[in-house]
Structures are given as structure tokens and as C-alpha cells.
Amino acid sequence: MTATSVSLKGKHLLTLADLTKDEIMQIILDAIKLKELQKKGETHHYLKGKTLAMIFEKLSTRTRVSFETGMFQLGGHALFLGKDDLQMGRGETVEDTAKVLSRFVDGIMIRAYSHESVVQLANNSDVSVINGLTDDYHPCQVLADLMTLYEAKGNLEGKKLAYVGDGNNMAHSLMIGCAKLGVSCSIAAPKGYEPKQAIVEKAQEFAKESGAVIEVTNDPKVAANGADAVYTDVWTSMGWEAEQEERLKAFADFQVNSELMAEADSEAVFLHCLPAHRGEEVSAEVIDGPQSLVFDEAENRLHAQKALMVALMAD
């Protein structure tokens, strides 16, 4: 591949709604090529001399390591900036932070609580901003998820993904990513924990163009019926720990286990963004079983994000 397979130079990735179907698919294909180059031990310094600022309000294993390692493998450099490393922690505005960082670095990745703060950052930045996670969206994870599903199935259009659990940022981004690429997506969540209706409607609009079906149900078996992939996430995301006991009760019937996997296609795969709580949202026999691709999926965060950074930052 060259660094120009898809050029998004000067654009931001705040949600997958920011990308076209062709752009998402090309990032996935480029990610697979970059993965092949790495396995062969070939250098691919498409971002030589470039610097990525990484702002972390929320800590992470996979997001930090994949972005930092990815920039190194691309010939660039990544700067870890925790909440205590920036003047934002002492009252400097998001707008001023964006304007200053834009004069130092070639791209900004931010993992934050409020999606609005990420939008503000992008609106005031002269370099590309990547949403590494907010309370509403997790687009980089879904690029890796769709890449994993593509590798497993050989194509995406016409496939069905079932998501069982909290209608959180993962549910939101999966719906949009799937809708863009023609993958039907069925979300099963307990009453009161469904995804935001405005985001469901946005995904359904994209689905009209691709032929996908986007639906929300309160029945995990309905969602899993005939699915090519069954996906879940933790029941209590970072920032909601005070609701832990209440959520354990509400989600008691939403565990992904062998019984639920039996509702899916016989060749269905299991996906999870990790970290996982065995015995809660997923049984050990599923996540550690032959249908599970969770560690391939985690590895693909590296390759998908490398392809994304090349598209956004390469000359």
C-alpha cells in the first residue's frame, strides 16, 4: 500500500458518521495490509517525523498501547498527556488547548467523558482530532470490530451483528458503523438502558442507503437470532460505578452464554471490546471458547488505528 489509499487529511474522526461507506471500507482494507507488513517485519514509516498528542481523561490499556505503538511503527512519536499533565486540569479552556496543541503536533487523540468537549476540541484545532472514546461514541473500537468481522467472514454486506447489553457508546458506534457498511445490527438492552433514540434514528437513516436493518429490542434471543456475530460489553462502564448493584440486577438475563450463542448462526463469532468480566456479561465458556475472537479484535485496534492515522495525518 501507499500512504494515499484513502486521504482524510485535515478531517476529524469524532464518530463513524463522519466517514463514507467507501472511506470506512478502505481504512479496513489498509489496516489488513499494514497488518501483513508488520507480520513480515517490513517497515512502513508513513508518518515519519509526525507527532500525535494523546489526551486521556479516562485511562485505558488498549487505546494507549495501540496508538502509542502504532505511531512508533509508522515512524512517528506519541505523547501521553494525562489529566494532570495539561493545564486543562487547572482551568485552561478546551479551545485554548486545541489552538496551542495544533501549533506543536500533527494530530490529537482524546479519550474523554463528554462528547461535547471532543467536538469543541475539533472545532478549534488546525490538525485532525480522533475520538479515542467518549460517553457517547467509540469509533476506533468499531473500526477494529468491523475489521475482525471482515477477516472472519470474508465480507460484511448482508451480515448480522447482535449486541447484547448496555445501550452505551459501543452500541451507538456499532449501529452507525454497521449501518454504513450494510451490516444489520440488532441491539438487545433491558428497559431503561436502551441506546439514545436520536442515535438509533441516525443509524436507521444510514441503513436506508446500505440495506441494513437497525433495530432495538428488550429480548436477547430476538437480537441473537441468526446473527453472524454476537457482541457484548461490560454492564457498568467507567463513570457509572455507583450503579453497579442496580445494573447487575437489571442485566441478569442479558449474559452472553452458550444458550444465547445457540440462537445465532452456527458459524457465529463472539466479540467483546474488553476488559471483560467473566460470569457477568459473558460466560467463561464463550469468551474462552472456539467462537471467541476477542484477542484478534484487540490486536486489530493497532492495525485499524494505524490505517486511520495514515489517512488523517500522512502528507
Secondary structure as the mmCIF struct_conf table of DSSP 4:
data_model
#
loop_
_struct_conf.conf_type_id
_struct_conf.id
_struct_conf.beg_label_comp_id
_struct_conf.beg_label_asym_id
_struct_conf.beg_label_seq_id
_struct_conf.end_label_comp_id
_struct_conf.end_label_asym_id
_struct_conf.end_label_seq_id
TURN_TY1_P TURN_TY1_P1 ALA A 3 THR A 4
BEND BEND1 SER A 5 VAL A 6
TURN_TY1_P TURN_TY1_P2 LYS A 9 GLY A 10
STRN STRN1 LEU A 13 LEU A 13
BEND BEND2 LEU A 14 THR A 15
HELX_RH_3T_P HELX_RH_3T_P1 LEU A 16 ASP A 18
BEND BEND3 LEU A 19 LEU A 19
HELX_RH_AL_P HELX_RH_AL_P1 LYS A 21 LYS A 40
TURN_TY1_P TURN_TY1_P3 GLY A 41 GLY A 41
TURN_TY1_P TURN_TY1_P4 TYR A 46 GLY A 49
STRN STRN2 THR A 51 PHE A 56
BEND BEND4 GLU A 57 LYS A 58
BEND BEND5 THR A 61 THR A 61
HELX_RH_AL_P HELX_RH_AL_P2 ARG A 62 GLN A 73
TURN_TY1_P TURN_TY1_P5 LEU A 74 GLY A 75
STRN STRN3 HIS A 77 GLY A 82
TURN_TY1_P TURN_TY1_P6 LYS A 83 ASP A 84
BEND BEND6 ASP A 85 LEU A 86
HELX_RH_3T_P HELX_RH_3T_P2 GLN A 87 ARG A 90
TURN_TY1_P TURN_TY1_P7 GLY A 91 GLY A 91
HELX_RH_AL_P HELX_RH_AL_P3 VAL A 94 SER A 102
TURN_TY1_P TURN_TY1_P8 ARG A 103 PHE A 104
BEND BEND7 ASP A 106 ASP A 106
STRN STRN4 GLY A 107 ARG A 111
BEND BEND8 TYR A 113 TYR A 113
HELX_RH_AL_P HELX_RH_AL_P4 HIS A 115 ASN A 123
TURN_TY1_P TURN_TY1_P9 ASN A 124 ASN A 124
BEND BEND9 ASP A 126 VAL A 127
STRN STRN5 SER A 128 LEU A 133
BEND BEND10 ASP A 135 ASP A 136
HELX_RH_AL_P HELX_RH_AL_P5 PRO A 139 LYS A 153
BEND BEND11 GLY A 154 GLY A 154
TURN_TY1_P TURN_TY1_P10 GLU A 157 GLY A 158
STRN STRN6 LYS A 160 VAL A 164
BEND BEND12 GLY A 165 GLY A 165
BEND BEND13 ASN A 168 ASN A 168
HELX_RH_AL_P HELX_RH_AL_P6 ASN A 169 LEU A 181
TURN_TY1_P TURN_TY1_P11 GLY A 182 GLY A 182
STRN STRN7 SER A 184 ALA A 188
TURN_TY1_P TURN_TY1_P12 LYS A 191 GLY A 192
HELX_LH_PP_P HELX_LH_PP_P1 GLU A 194 LYS A 196
HELX_RH_AL_P HELX_RH_AL_P7 GLN A 197 SER A 210
TURN_TY1_P TURN_TY1_P13 GLY A 211 GLY A 211
STRN STRN8 ILE A 214 THR A 217
BEND BEND14 ASN A 218 ASN A 218
HELX_RH_AL_P HELX_RH_AL_P8 PRO A 220 ALA A 224
TURN_TY1_P TURN_TY1_P14 ASN A 225 GLY A 226
BEND BEND15 ASP A 228 ASP A 228
STRN STRN9 ALA A 229 THR A 232
BEND BEND16 TRP A 235 THR A 236
TURN_TY1_P TURN_TY1_P15 MET A 238 GLY A 239
HELX_RH_3T_P HELX_RH_3T_P3 GLU A 241 GLU A 243
HELX_RH_AL_P HELX_RH_AL_P9 GLN A 244 ALA A 250
TURN_TY1_P TURN_TY1_P16 PHE A 251 ASP A 253
STRN STRN10 VAL A 256 VAL A 256
HELX_RH_AL_P HELX_RH_AL_P10 SER A 258 MET A 261
TURN_TY1_P TURN_TY1_P17 ALA A 262 GLU A 263
BEND BEND17 ALA A 264 ALA A 264
TURN_TY1_P TURN_TY1_P18 SER A 266 GLU A 267
STRN STRN11 VAL A 269 HIS A 272
BEND BEND18 LEU A 274 LEU A 274
STRN STRN12 ARG A 278 ARG A 278
TURN_TY1_P TURN_TY1_P19 GLY A 279 GLU A 281
STRN STRN13 VAL A 282 VAL A 282
HELX_RH_AL_P HELX_RH_AL_P11 ALA A 284 ILE A 287
TURN_TY1_P TURN_TY1_P20 ASP A 288 ASP A 288
BEND BEND19 GLY A 289 GLY A 289
TURN_TY1_P TURN_TY1_P21 PRO A 290 GLN A 291
STRN STRN14 SER A 292 SER A 292
HELX_RH_AL_P HELX_RH_AL_P12 VAL A 294 MET A 313
#
